[in-house]
Amino acid sequence: MLPIFTLFYFVTANILAAQYHHPERQFRFSYDEKQWEVVSSNELQKKRGEDIDLTMASMTLVTVQHKVADEKYHARFSVVVDKRPSSGTEAEKVAAYQKHAVEFMKSQRFHILAIRQKPLPKVNEPAFEIQANQRDFGLRFRQVVFLRGGEAYLLTAAARTEHYAHYETEFDPFFNGFQFDK
């Protein structure tokens, strides 16, 4: 009886996991649809317009938010593209975009906690990770950035600072499972 139960558990677990697929950009990632939901930028602006940078919202490809809010804020994972023309070697382009990203975050009153090289397991591009706090909204961010096809992809997880540790294990699959179709 144990082998049948084990098989049922693994089949059920896979059915409960949803997969987001972006049709034009051809990327995908899995998420737990019992805990998370895909929301449009328009919905986010209507619900929480005060904490949405409208420029970034227009470049957002997808946002997945936790269904249950903490202090009126839903933990989020989003994928944003930024067209940043740059010349030089791939390493020089990544370094230039990293400098740009850090300067932008500082201009938005972010306190940078850490910057490190952090490639994604299923994306074959050099990447870096920025961890930061945004004091005005009491948020903690983890952002992994890589360049592909002349654009920067910014994968960002955000949660209230005091709740971030709780969501950290839920954020990991978004980053670790992010991949492009072959």
Backbone torsions as a table, in degrees:
resi	resn	phi	psi	omega
1	MET	NA	-33.9	-179.4
2	LEU	-60.2	-44.3	-179.9
3	PRO	-61.4	-36.4	179.6
4	ILE	-67.7	-43.9	178.2
5	PHE	-60.6	-44.1	-180.0
6	THR	-61.4	-44.6	177.8
7	LEU	-61.6	-44.5	179.4
8	PHE	-60.8	-41.6	-180.0
9	TYR	-61.1	-46.9	-178.2
10	PHE	-68.2	-38.0	177.1
11	VAL	-65.9	-44.9	179.0
12	THR	-63.1	-43.0	-179.5
13	ALA	-60.0	-39.9	179.3
14	ASN	-70.0	-33.5	178.6
15	ILE	-68.3	-37.0	-178.2
16	LEU	-73.0	-20.2	179.4
17	ALA	-82.9	124.7	177.1
18	ALA	-92.1	158.3	176.7
19	GLN	-127.6	126.0	174.6
20	TYR	-90.0	134.7	176.8
21	HIS	-130.9	123.2	177.8
22	HIS	-88.7	115.7	-172.6
23	PRO	-66.2	-37.0	-178.2
24	GLU	-82.2	-42.8	-176.3
25	ARG	-85.8	-12.5	176.0
26	GLN	57.9	46.7	171.6
27	PHE	-122.2	163.4	-178.1
28	ARG	-150.4	159.8	171.6
29	PHE	-160.3	156.0	179.1
30	SER	-99.5	155.1	176.3
31	TYR	-153.1	161.1	179.9
32	ASP	-86.8	104.4	-175.1
33	GLU	-71.3	-9.5	172.9
34	LYS	-74.8	-28.3	-176.2
35	GLN	-106.8	-26.9	-171.5
36	TRP	-125.2	152.9	177.1
37	GLU	-141.7	146.8	175.8
38	VAL	-78.5	132.8	177.9
39	VAL	-129.6	146.6	179.4
40	SER	-81.8	158.7	176.4
41	SER	-60.2	-36.2	178.4
42	ASN	-62.0	-42.8	178.3
43	GLU	-62.4	-42.6	180.0
44	LEU	-63.2	-42.0	-179.9
45	GLN	-64.0	-39.1	179.8
46	LYS	-67.4	-45.1	-175.6
47	LYS	-75.7	-43.4	-170.1
48	ARG	-136.5	46.2	-175.5
49	GLY	-53.5	-28.4	-175.6
50	GLU	-72.0	-19.2	179.6
51	ASP	-112.9	21.6	178.2
52	ILE	-113.3	123.0	172.4
53	ASP	-77.2	115.0	-173.2
54	LEU	-62.6	-32.4	177.2
55	THR	-63.9	-46.5	-179.9
56	MET	-67.2	-35.0	179.8
57	ALA	-61.2	-37.3	-179.2
58	SER	-71.0	-20.5	179.4
59	MET	-98.6	2.2	-177.4
60	THR	-79.7	126.9	178.0
61	LEU	-86.0	-37.1	179.8
62	VAL	-160.7	145.2	172.1
63	THR	-130.5	132.6	174.5
64	VAL	-116.7	128.2	-178.8
65	GLN	-122.8	152.7	176.3
66	HIS	-67.1	137.4	-176.7
67	LYS	-66.5	-29.3	-178.6
68	VAL	-104.5	127.7	-178.8
69	ALA	-85.3	149.8	170.0
70	ASP	-108.4	117.9	179.1
71	GLU	51.1	46.7	178.3
72	LYS	68.9	10.5	177.7
73	TYR	-120.7	131.1	176.2
74	HIS	-93.2	125.4	173.0
75	ALA	-56.0	144.6	-172.8
76	ARG	-138.3	154.7	167.4
77	PHE	-130.7	130.8	179.8
78	SER	-137.2	157.6	175.9
79	VAL	-120.9	121.9	-178.4
80	VAL	-124.0	144.9	172.3
81	VAL	-115.0	144.7	178.9
82	ASP	-133.3	125.3	178.0
83	LYS	-86.2	106.1	-178.0
84	ARG	-121.6	94.6	178.6
85	PRO	-61.6	138.5	-177.9
86	SER	-156.4	150.5	176.8
87	SER	-119.2	168.1	179.6
88	GLY	111.9	-174.0	178.4
89	THR	-71.1	167.5	178.4
90	GLU	-59.5	-41.3	178.8
91	ALA	-63.7	-39.1	178.4
92	GLU	-67.2	-38.2	178.3
93	LYS	-64.3	-44.1	179.1
94	VAL	-63.3	-44.1	179.5
95	ALA	-62.9	-40.9	179.3
96	ALA	-65.9	-40.4	179.9
97	TYR	-70.2	-36.1	177.0
98	GLN	-60.4	-44.5	178.5
99	LYS	-61.1	-45.1	178.2
100	HIS	-59.7	-46.5	-177.7
101	ALA	-61.7	-43.5	-179.8
102	VAL	-65.7	-43.8	178.5
103	GLU	-61.9	-41.6	178.5
104	PHE	-62.7	-45.9	-179.4
105	MET	-62.4	-41.9	178.4
106	LYS	-64.0	-36.4	178.5
107	SER	-67.5	-21.1	177.9
108	GLN	-96.1	16.9	176.9
109	ARG	67.4	33.7	172.8
110	PHE	-84.4	145.5	171.1
111	HIS	-103.8	114.3	-177.5
112	ILE	-75.5	123.6	179.6
113	LEU	-93.7	-38.2	-177.6
114	ALA	-161.4	147.1	172.5
115	ILE	-134.6	129.8	178.5
116	ARG	-154.3	157.6	173.9
117	GLN	-70.2	130.5	-175.1
118	LYS	-153.2	83.1	177.5
119	PRO	-66.9	150.7	176.3
120	LEU	-84.8	142.3	-174.9
121	PRO	-59.2	-31.5	-174.4
122	LYS	-113.2	14.8	177.3
123	VAL	-123.5	123.6	-175.3
124	ASN	-91.9	58.8	179.0
125	GLU	-139.9	145.2	173.8
126	PRO	-61.5	142.8	-176.9
127	ALA	-144.5	160.0	173.9
128	PHE	-134.3	156.6	-179.6
129	GLU	-120.0	136.4	174.4
130	ILE	-119.5	130.0	171.1
131	GLN	-113.6	133.9	-174.3
132	ALA	-152.8	158.6	172.1
133	ASN	-109.7	142.7	172.9
134	GLN	-114.8	101.0	-170.8
135	ARG	-64.9	-35.9	-176.2
136	ASP	-59.1	-36.2	-179.7
137	PHE	-106.4	-1.8	179.8
138	GLY	66.7	39.5	-176.3
139	LEU	-113.4	151.2	172.1
140	ARG	-116.0	137.9	-177.3
141	PHE	-122.5	147.9	167.2
142	ARG	-129.4	123.2	-177.6
143	GLN	-129.9	128.0	174.2
144	VAL	-111.7	129.0	-175.6
145	VAL	-122.9	136.3	172.4
146	PHE	-143.9	159.0	179.2
147	LEU	-104.0	140.0	178.6
148	ARG	-154.3	125.7	176.6
149	GLY	58.4	38.4	178.3
150	GLY	77.6	8.6	179.0
151	GLU	-126.9	153.6	173.5
152	ALA	-97.2	131.7	173.4
153	TYR	-102.3	126.1	179.8
154	LEU	-114.5	110.4	176.6
155	LEU	-99.8	117.4	-171.0
156	THR	-127.8	130.6	172.5
157	ALA	-111.1	137.5	-179.0
158	ALA	-141.5	141.3	176.3
159	ALA	-154.0	163.1	173.7
160	ARG	-56.9	139.0	-175.6
161	THR	-52.6	-45.8	-177.0
162	GLU	-71.2	-14.2	179.9
163	HIS	-109.5	-2.7	-173.3
164	TYR	-57.1	-44.2	-178.2
165	ALA	-58.2	-35.5	177.9
166	HIS	-62.7	-39.5	-176.1
167	TYR	-86.8	-14.6	-173.8
168	GLU	-53.1	-44.1	179.1
169	THR	-70.3	-26.3	176.3
170	GLU	-76.9	-28.5	178.3
171	PHE	-74.1	-34.2	-175.4
172	ASP	-51.0	-46.2	-180.0
173	PRO	-61.9	-30.6	176.4
174	PHE	-60.4	-47.6	-179.4
175	PHE	-71.5	-49.5	-174.3
176	ASN	-68.8	-26.6	-178.7
177	GLY	-96.9	-4.7	-178.8
178	PHE	-64.9	129.2	-179.5
179	GLN	-155.7	159.0	175.0
180	PHE	-99.4	150.6	174.4
181	ASP	-67.1	149.6	-179.3
182	LYS	-72.8	NA	NA
